[in-house]
Amino acid sequence: MLAKLSTRPGLRRCALAAGAVLTLIGAGLPTTVATRTADADDPPDLSRFHGQKVAWSACKGDGMPKDLQCAKVTVPLDYAHPGKATLDLALARYRATGHKRGSVVLDFGGPGGAGVPELAHGGKEFLDLTDGYDVVAFDPRGVGRSSPVSCGSGEDNGLASLDDDTALGDPRTLLARLKKAAADCAEHSGPVLPHIGTVDAARDMDVIRQALGDKKLNYLGFSYGSRLGAVYAAQFPAKVGRMVLDGVDTLTEPLSEQGLAGARGQQVALDDFVGWCAKDIACPFGQDPRMAREQVVRLVRSLDEDPLPTDFGADFTGQDLVGALGQGLYSKELWPLLERALAQLVESGDASGVLGFAGGGFALPLPFPLRSPGGGASPGALVDAEDVPLDNLPAALMAINCADDPDRPTARQVTADLERLRAAYDKASPIFGRYRLTEVLMCYGRPKGTAFVRDEVKNLSTPKMLLVGTRGDPATPYRWTVETAKRLGPSAVVLDNRGEGHTGYGSSKCVHRKVDDFLLYGSLPPSGSSCGPDADTG
């Protein structure tokens, strides 16, 4: 599922590829990917990775907090052959200020969200945890500075080829474009692509744990980060410390059902936002909620028919607006900013405000232009922040979701089901349906993913872990928390957050306090206990 976002809108646009493309590690993307499993009869020797130490230093770059430290950890490209190529993963931390008992590792979600810039700009939310921990985040493999994947640049971007409505209107055209998109993503991502996915990312986290010097992994994962945490717990049950999963992802539903659930949730959130906006005289869609909702639909369609030129070299389409809306709806704290950005767009034809949302809230402010890579970086080494491809977030989201999903419909199945799927997604949301359906279809033409998440992450034998589900979550429905808790078994303790928004830690004082109490002191709430809405949220 989509990431847990900070309330600071991102300043880079990932939905439109207009920047540099990095070719990683070398040549040769295999045409097939073997299903990766957690256990092997004769596990490979990882001792050279487990013995490394983290060398922390001040983070480089404008806008980086002075008290944030950065580093890297080296992991195998392919865990089946750890003696061959390697990757560096970017790390960042806020040091413990109290009595240090180890580290707590954060994952902000995505998939495709870079942890280092998110910690840099949203880290204040977690400073209470420095009473006992170093607070650590990382850019997972294929994401951010850690060998970022891409689908190309500018108008040749593989994801952009699906933007116009003809892609979903004709199965033959759709299949051809999906194949081209898969080929473009493989060409521009390099050898990391077959080794991207949650199974490998969880193994990376165990290398990070050992490099940090921790006997057990203490962890706080949001949205997709809950999937990553659950997969880690299934692979390394004896290494689980205090683990919190907030905005719990599904482990069993196919991507098609996940997309429908996401479209429905986002439509509810959009209707709530429009109703809120219509109470304000400055709302660009007027003061009648029903007519305002119709205006949003017309705006999206008009931008799809006649995209708006931008300074990024690629036009701003209706589907780009849909992506920006999806990000802006995750938290009510963002609604005033989203309203002003939409007013800029409607009244002045200025897309700069909504472009801030389209990047997903992850990226650093870049006072410099993106430059073409090629500064001599070693294969697998960290890339500079300015060399991260602008489409890295959506490219990584597609790659990781597809790597975690074993289902691959045939061309005949796509052709037979396309009309039915379009109708179902349009019914779920006239705004988000097409966008979500395109995401789901993007796995066509890619190698089959692993069945490990669906088949093996269950009945865990770990210490108790805390699962937080929010009733009004537009991205991860509360029922997913209940279903995942049942699947994980007696280890799972559920906290019912009776509030709104995606995840609870950043929006509910009650959830924040209970999560901190567990991570810092081991104090768990009774399973099934709840947090009511904060009084100041109305």
SVG drawing of the C-alpha trace seen along z (x, -y; Angstrom):
<svg xmlns="http://www.w3.org/2000/svg" viewBox="-25 -33 60 62">
<polyline fill="none" stroke="black" stroke-width="0.4" points="0.0,0.0 1.0,-3.6 3.3,-5.3 2.8,-6.9 3.5,-10.5 4.8,-13.3 2.7,-16.5 5.4,-18.3 4.7,-18.1 7.5,-16.9 9.3,-19.3 10.1,-16.9 7.8,-15.3 8.1,-11.6 5.0,-11.1 6.6,-12.8 10.1,-11.5 12.1,-14.5 15.5,-13.8 18.5,-11.7 18.6,-7.9 21.1,-5.8 22.4,-2.5 23.2,-0.3 25.9,2.3 26.4,3.5 24.7,5.4 22.2,8.1 18.7,8.3 17.6,11.9 14.4,12.8 13.1,14.8 13.3,14.5 13.4,17.5 11.0,17.4 12.9,16.3 12.3,18.2 13.4,17.3 15.0,20.7 17.5,22.8 18.9,26.2 22.4,24.8 22.3,21.0 25.1,19.0 27.8,17.4 26.9,13.8 29.6,13.4 31.4,10.6 28.2,8.5 27.3,9.4 30.7,8.2 30.6,4.7 30.4,1.6 28.5,-1.6 30.6,-4.7 28.3,-7.7 29.1,-11.2 27.2,-14.5 24.7,-14.3 25.6,-16.2 23.3,-18.4 21.3,-21.6 18.4,-21.4 19.8,-18.4 19.3,-18.8 22.6,-19.4 21.9,-16.7 21.1,-14.0 23.9,-11.6 24.2,-9.5 26.0,-6.3 25.8,-3.3 25.6,0.5 26.6,3.0 24.4,5.9 24.6,8.6 22.9,7.9 21.8,11.5 21.5,13.4 21.9,16.7 25.3,15.6 26.6,13.2 30.2,13.4 29.4,11.5 28.0,8.0 26.9,5.8 24.7,2.8 25.1,-0.1 22.1,-1.2 21.7,-4.8 21.1,-5.1 20.3,-8.1 19.8,-8.4 19.0,-10.7 21.2,-9.7 19.8,-8.6 19.8,-11.4 18.8,-9.2 20.1,-5.9 20.6,-4.0 19.2,-0.5 19.8,-0.1 18.1,-1.3 14.6,-1.5 14.4,-1.2 11.7,-3.0 10.1,-2.3 7.7,-5.1 6.0,-3.0 5.5,-3.1 6.6,-0.8 9.1,-3.1 9.4,-5.6 13.0,-6.8 13.6,-6.7 16.5,-9.1 14.8,-12.3 11.6,-11.4 13.5,-11.2 15.3,-14.4 12.1,-16.4 9.7,-14.5 12.0,-13.4 10.7,-15.6 7.7,-13.3 10.0,-10.6 12.3,-12.5 10.5,-11.1 12.0,-7.7 15.5,-9.1 15.0,-8.8 16.0,-5.2 17.0,-4.6 19.0,-5.7 16.2,-6.4 17.3,-5.0 15.8,-5.1 17.1,-3.7 16.5,-3.9 15.6,-0.3 17.2,1.4 16.0,-0.2 14.8,-3.3 16.3,-6.8 20.0,-6.8 20.2,-2.9 20.6,-1.9 17.3,-3.6 15.2,-2.0 13.7,-4.0 11.5,-3.5 13.2,-6.2 13.1,-10.0 10.9,-12.6 8.4,-11.6 10.1,-8.2 9.2,-7.2 7.6,-3.7 5.0,-4.8 4.0,-7.9 3.1,-5.7 -0.1,-4.6 -1.3,-8.1 -3.8,-8.7 -7.2,-7.0 -6.6,-4.9 -4.3,-2.7 -7.3,-1.3 -9.7,-1.5 -8.2,1.1 -6.8,4.4 -4.3,4.8 -2.9,1.2 -2.9,1.8 -0.9,5.0 1.6,3.5 2.2,0.5 2.4,2.6 5.1,4.8 7.0,1.6 6.7,0.2 8.1,3.4 11.0,3.3 11.7,-0.4 11.8,0.2 14.1,3.2 16.4,1.2 16.7,-1.8 16.8,0.0 19.7,2.4 20.6,5.6 18.9,4.5 15.5,5.0 15.4,8.9 16.4,8.6 14.0,5.9 11.1,6.8 10.1,7.2 11.8,10.6 15.2,9.1 14.5,5.9 13.7,7.8 17.0,9.7 18.7,6.3 17.1,5.1 18.7,8.1 22.1,7.0 21.3,3.5 20.3,4.8 23.7,6.6 25.7,3.6 23.9,1.4 25.0,3.9 21.5,4.8 20.7,8.4 17.0,7.9 15.3,5.6 13.1,2.9 10.9,1.6 8.2,-0.9 6.7,-0.4 3.9,-2.4 1.6,-1.1 3.7,0.9 6.3,0.9 3.9,3.2 4.3,5.7 8.1,5.4 7.9,5.9 5.7,8.9 8.0,10.5 11.0,9.8 9.2,11.5 8.4,14.5 12.1,14.8 13.8,14.0 11.4,14.8 14.1,15.2 15.5,11.7 12.2,9.8 12.4,7.2 9.6,4.6 7.7,4.3 4.9,1.9 2.9,2.1 0.8,-1.0 -1.7,-1.2 -1.6,2.5 -1.2,3.8 -2.9,7.0 -0.8,10.0 -3.2,12.1 -5.4,10.0 -4.3,9.9 -3.2,6.6 -6.6,6.3 -8.5,6.4 -6.0,4.1 -6.5,1.6 -10.2,1.6 -10.0,1.1 -7.6,-1.8 -9.8,-3.4 -12.8,-3.2 -10.9,-4.6 -9.5,-7.4 -12.9,-8.4 -14.3,-8.6 -11.4,-10.8 -11.9,-13.0 -15.6,-13.4 -14.8,-14.4 -12.2,-16.9 -14.6,-18.4 -17.3,-18.7 -14.8,-20.4 -13.6,-22.7 -17.1,-23.7 -17.6,-25.3 -14.8,-27.8 -15.6,-30.8 -12.1,-30.3 -12.8,-26.8 -12.1,-26.8 -15.0,-24.4 -17.7,-26.5 -19.9,-26.0 -22.2,-23.2 -20.6,-19.9 -22.3,-17.9 -21.4,-20.3 -17.9,-20.6 -17.4,-16.9 -18.5,-17.1 -16.1,-19.9 -13.2,-17.8 -14.2,-15.1 -14.4,-17.6 -11.0,-19.1 -9.3,-15.7 -10.9,-14.9 -10.0,-18.3 -6.3,-17.9 -6.2,-14.4 -7.6,-15.9 -5.5,-19.0 -2.4,-18.6 -0.9,-21.7 2.7,-22.6 5.2,-22.7 8.8,-23.7 9.7,-20.1 9.7,-19.3 6.6,-17.1 3.0,-18.2 0.8,-17.9 -2.1,-15.5 -5.3,-14.6 -3.7,-11.4 -0.9,-13.5 -3.5,-15.5 -5.1,-12.2 -1.7,-11.1 -1.3,-14.5 -4.8,-14.3 -4.1,-10.9 -1.1,-12.1 -2.8,-15.3 -5.8,-13.4 -3.7,-11.2 -3.9,-13.7 -6.4,-16.5 -3.4,-18.6 -2.6,-18.7 -6.1,-19.8 -5.5,-23.6 -2.4,-23.3 -4.2,-21.1 -7.0,-23.6 -4.6,-26.5 -2.7,-24.4 -5.9,-23.5 -7.0,-27.1 -3.7,-28.0 -4.4,-25.4 -8.1,-26.3 -7.8,-30.1 -4.3,-30.7 -3.4,-27.5 -0.4,-27.2 0.4,-23.6 3.4,-24.3 1.4,-23.8 -0.1,-20.4 3.3,-19.3 4.5,-19.5 2.0,-16.8 2.8,-14.6 6.2,-13.8 4.7,-11.9 6.2,-13.9 9.5,-12.1 12.1,-14.2 14.6,-16.8 14.4,-20.3 16.7,-20.6 18.1,-24.1 20.2,-22.8 19.0,-21.3 19.1,-17.6 22.2,-16.6 23.0,-13.6 24.8,-10.9 28.2,-9.7 30.4,-11.2 32.3,-8.0 30.2,-6.3 31.1,-2.7 28.6,-0.1 26.2,0.5 27.5,-2.6 25.1,-5.2 24.1,-7.8 24.0,-11.5 20.6,-12.9 20.4,-15.0 20.9,-11.9 17.9,-10.0 15.6,-9.6 12.4,-11.7 10.2,-8.7 11.9,-6.5 9.0,-6.4 6.4,-5.1 8.9,-2.9 9.9,-1.3 6.3,-1.0 5.5,1.0 8.6,3.1 8.2,4.0 4.5,4.7 5.1,7.0 8.0,8.7 5.7,9.6 2.9,10.9 3.0,14.3 -0.1,13.7 0.5,12.9 -2.6,12.9 -2.2,14.0 -2.9,11.7 -6.1,13.6 -7.1,13.0 -6.3,9.3 -8.3,9.0 -11.3,10.9 -11.3,9.1 -10.4,5.5 -14.0,4.2 -15.2,5.8 -12.2,4.4 -12.7,0.9 -16.3,0.9 -15.5,2.1 -12.7,-0.4 -14.9,-3.3 -17.6,-2.3 -15.2,-2.3 -14.1,-5.8 -14.7,-8.0 -11.5,-9.8 -9.0,-7.2 -10.4,-4.1 -8.4,-4.4 -5.2,-5.4 -5.5,-2.4 -6.3,0.0 -3.2,-1.2 -1.0,-0.4 -2.5,3.1 -2.0,3.8 1.6,2.8 2.8,6.2 1.9,7.6 5.0,8.4 7.2,8.6 8.7,11.8 6.4,13.6 7.0,12.6 7.4,14.6 4.6,16.4 6.4,16.0 4.4,13.1 1.1,14.7 1.9,18.3 4.5,18.1 3.9,15.0 1.5,16.5 1.3,18.2 4.4,16.4 6.3,17.5 7.6,14.1 7.3,11.8 4.1,9.7 3.9,7.1 1.5,4.1 -0.7,3.6 -2.5,0.2 -5.5,-0.1 -7.3,-3.4 -11.0,-3.2 -11.0,-6.1 -7.8,-5.1 -8.2,-5.8 -5.3,-3.5 -5.2,-0.5 -8.8,0.4 -9.2,1.3 -10.4,4.8 -6.9,5.5 -5.5,4.9 -8.0,7.5 -7.3,10.0 -3.6,9.6 -3.6,9.9 -5.6,13.2 -3.2,14.5 -0.1,13.6 -1.5,15.4 -1.3,14.9 1.7,12.6 -0.4,9.8 -2.0,7.3 -4.5,4.9 -5.0,1.2 -8.2,-0.2 -7.7,-3.9 -11.2,-5.4 -9.9,-8.3 -9.3,-9.5 -6.3,-9.5 -3.6,-7.1 -1.9,-5.6 -2.3,-6.7 1.1,-7.6 1.3,-11.0 -2.4,-12.0 -3.5,-10.6 -1.9,-11.6 -3.3,-8.4 -1.8,-6.2 1.5,-8.1 1.6,-7.6 0.8,-3.9 3.3,-3.2 6.0,-5.0 5.2,-3.3 5.6,0.1 8.8,-0.7 10.4,-2.5 9.1,-0.5 7.6,2.7 4.1,1.7 1.4,3.1 -2.2,2.1 -4.7,5.0 -5.6,6.4 -8.7,4.8 -8.4,1.7 -9.0,-1.6 -8.0,-5.2 -10.8,-7.8 -10.4,-10.8 -8.3,-13.6 -10.5,-16.4 -8.8,-19.1 -9.5,-17.3 -13.2,-18.0"/>
</svg>
